[in-house]
Each structure stands twice: as structure tokens, then as C-alpha cells.
Amino acid sequence: MREGGMRRRAVSGGGDGLVKLWDLQDGRELLSMAGHTAEVVCVQFNSSVMVSGSTDSKIRVWNYQGRCQWVLEDHIGVVRCLCLRGDRLVSGGDRKRIVVWDVKNGEKLHAVHRQQSLLHRMLVTDTKIITASPDSPGTISIISYW
């Protein structure tokens, strides 16, 4: 589950492949979105879109009417982490690959193959991608890309 900049809202993904938008004030489910064919393991959202990554190797970009705007496909294996900054999405997962996307038009902007190990955590700044992996405890990687 991820609580984002929209106050009193959260997005979650589950083993059933569903992505859900919640009202945190009263616990109501506002939207339930189907499309993934396997477990949803990571979510991000901002005031424009919701994004989900899955063990089906796909990323889905959802609007706030519950419709899938884009299916982003460039990963082989589980998409384990997402970072959404404005219109840019950075994704990573099991196949030592980081991809930068434009979520407004669904385009892949960059793919980075330099990740040394499985990617499970990621922080994106204005100029860098900082990653961590369970394969290398105590080690982080820093990639400059902007």
C-alpha cells in the first residue's frame, strides 16, 4: 500500500491482481481496477495517475476513473519497485534492469542495464537513481541519468 500526496487517499495492490484506491478517512474503497494477471507488488500515485507493477512483468498506468491508460512492457520478471516523479516513472525489478518512462504518453525514455543485482528498493532524485538489493546487503548503487 502507498499513501501519496493526495490527502486521505491510498493505493494498494494485492495477490488477486487488483489495484484499489481507498479513502483513508472512512476506510471506503473508492475504485477497484483489474488488469494484471498476477500479484501486484508495488504501487505509486500522484494527483494525475496511479501506477502498479506486478509479477506478470507489466506496469499499468491508471486514471482516476479506474481505466488503464497504458500498459508498459519492457521488464522480464517481476516489477518490484516504482518511483513516480511528475510525468516520469522509474521502474526496476528482478532482471537487473531500470527503465525510465513518460507516463503522459506511455513511452519508454531510457533503459539502464548496469544494475549489478536484483533491484528491490529505489529512490529517485532530480539527477540520480539510488538502488538497494538483498543480494548485496549494505551496498547501494548510484546512477546519474538526467
C-alpha positions, -999 to +999 in steps of 0.1 A: +000+000+000+012+035-007-002+068+007+005+096-017+003+133-019-034+133-022-045+136+014-067+109+028-061+086-002-041+054-005-035+029-033-029-008-027-022-039-048-028-075-039-023-111-047-055-111-066-040-087-092-063-059-082-053-023-077-075-004-052-079+033-043-090+039-007-104+068+013-083+068+045-107+089+064-135+064+064-119+033+051-140+031+019-128+015-013-132+041-040-120+022-070-111-014-078-091-019-110-085-052-128-059-059-155-029-076-140-028-113-144-007-119-113+001-104-079+006-066-077+038-059-057+043-022-060+022+009-065+028+047-068+004+076-074+002+113-077-026+138-085-027+127-121-023+089-122-019+057-103+008+032-113+011-005-105+038-031-110+032-069-110+047-103-111+032-105-146+061-083-157+038-054-166+033-019-154-002-003-157-009+034-156-045+041-143-066+073-144-089+083-116-119+070-134-104+035-130-093+030-166-060+017-176-043+043-198-011+025-206+004-010-202+042-005-201+061-036-211+099-038-210+107-059-180+113-097-179+104-110-145+088-093-115+085-055-115+095-049-078+097-011-075+084+021-089+092+057-084+069+084-098+082+120-101+058+142-121+054+127-156+085+104-152+083+069-138+113+048-130+108+010-127+130-018-116+129-055-108+144-089-110+162-088-143+189-062-134+172-035-154+159+000-147+135+017-171+125+054-173+090+061-187+069+091-196+035+083-181+017+110-201+022+092-234+033+057-223+067+060-239+099+043-228+126+070-225+157+051-212+167+016-202+197+011-179+213-024-178+241-016-153+223-028-122+246-054-106+219-074-089+182-079-083+166-045-076+142-043-047+144-007-034+149+026-053+150+063-046+149+088-074+162+123-071+163+151-098+195+137-112+201+102-097+187+068-092+198+052-059+192+015-056+195-013-030+193-051-033+190-080-010+218-097-030+243-071-017+235-062+019+249-028+030+256-018-006+238+008-027+243+018-063+240+054-076+233+060-113+233+096-127+209+099-156+194+134-160 
